[in-house]
């Protein structure tokens, strides 16, 4: 199984990596895209038994607190790892900012330009800002090798948007699918073309309903782990009337296709 979006360098789980990775492997997760989402994470080395493809990017939540020279730092991190992708980057409508999102848009623009220059696939965050994100992507979509919209949660009607109909766009469905009240996401997850669908946990965030918590040291919070990926796959397989194994294989192949597009 391929977890297409998580955060291995998150400070909350770094001291407990061995257990985090062991439980992922025991659950059958063998590969992941690990998004290092702020400058403090860009020079943290991760070596483990999982196949880890790194994303380097400034997450919209961290734009306001990033060091002034983050763009140079980011370009260095990406050049040092030719297999890395750009992400997660994007626009966010959950945490409102006083500037109406201007700083987020500028940071996104700079990172899309860098991804185009380096020819790297991009992992995108667009929570509650999908329309604005698609608008920002318009000048760039044709110049970027591949786009992965992670944690998708928009109306299935938006799938007909010209950018989302492009052959080099993939969609990440996560644990929000397990929420009993979820209505839009199940319809969207059923409508995404099979060849463009990937699955993700966004660990250690977004602990899913019914998941196994990773209760670590002083952090007695419910932290999510890639060991919960089979729950997402099981729900999605039921929804799409496919076998678990077939869907696990197809979504893993899709994640590899996204990474190979460059
Ligand atoms: Zn994330």
Boltz pocket constraint, residues with backbone or C-beta under 6 A from the ligand:
constraints:
  - pocket:
      binder: B
      contacts: [[A, 5], [A, 6], [A, 7], [A, 35], [A, 88], [A, 202]]
      max_distance: 6.0
